[in-house]
């Protein structure tokens, strides 16, 4: 799963308002060059959207985002998610994810967070909120004492087309999460062609390694 995320490099973070829109949204992402989606539990439609996507978009790497309770974790697994992500580090959730066989990537922003996640066996970590916590400079500073432990980050929060390449060019970063090309207004107004165009532009901005 980590290899698949590293291959994707750019993960759309989706707060979907209507579950039935996940298929045309997925088709727009595919047209733009992505076959990955993190569907957050920030909306009531999130769980149902994952269920639909798991059946209708079988070629997608499908994640559940903003998973902050064990109940949400188990719901993500039952819905068909391939992995789950959280904004913070909760050892109980990490251990339960291991028990049910769902790859889980906790969120961190301090050395203590990182060590708590490492204690539970997690090594690919969401860095959130990336820009508010100092951006790439902080990522590099946090990575230095832990890189020999295999720690890498997926920064999310404030990632844009303009700063994405800088993050992805750093060895501390496995992938980034972004929402500018799946923004709320685009989804609310079902602007799938525009989503496809913005996705294609974002994919074109991914630096080669």
Secondary structure by P-SEA (a helix, b strand, c coil): caaaaaaaccccccccccccaaaaaaaaaaaaccccccccccccaaaaaaaaaacccccccccccccccaaaaaaaaaacccbbbbccccaaaaaaaaaaccbbbbbbccaaaaaaaaaacccccccccccccccaaaaaaaaccccccbbbbbccccccccaaaaaaaccccccccccccccaaaaaacaaaaaaaaaaaaaaacccc
